[in-house]
């Protein structure tokens, strides 16, 4: 005998967005391109801090390089701020520069 689980798909409305507390809304962690950080710096930082797999980290590093920025994580505000802070403070280039990051509402 099989058990079926029904899931409800619901589209978020403007009312949902207005009544959802800011901290509970999803936020993007953005990483910006710079010439001072190597691909390896970014790849291993994404793997270590976000738990991203090697292949996905490589793709994100290429996206950052090509577009100048990329969303590397989407999560609640508190976690997004923590990830952005760690990426900024812990990924230091050979020149001593810090990785530029930001957090934006999704």
KATAKA-V432579 format. One line per field, one symbol per residue. ss: DSSP state (2 for helix, 1 for strand, 0 for the rest). phi: phi as a letter, one per 20 degrees, with the letter a starting at -180 (. if undefined). burial: I if it has 24 or more other ideal C-beta (glycine too) atoms within 12 Angstrom, else O. Layout:
ss: ???
phi: ???
burial: ???
//
This chain:
ss: 0000000000000222222002220011111100000022222222222200022222222222222011111110222222222222220100000100111110
phi: .ddddeddecefdffgffeeggfeffceedddfbeeeegfgfgfffffeemffgffffffffffffenabfdacbfgfffffgfffffededffeneefecbccgf
burial: OOOOOOOOOOOOOOOOOOOOOOOOOOIIIIIIIIOOIOIOIIIOIIOOIIOIOOOOIOOIIOIIOOOOIIIIIOIOIOOIOOIIOIIIOOIOOOOOOOIIIOIOOO
//
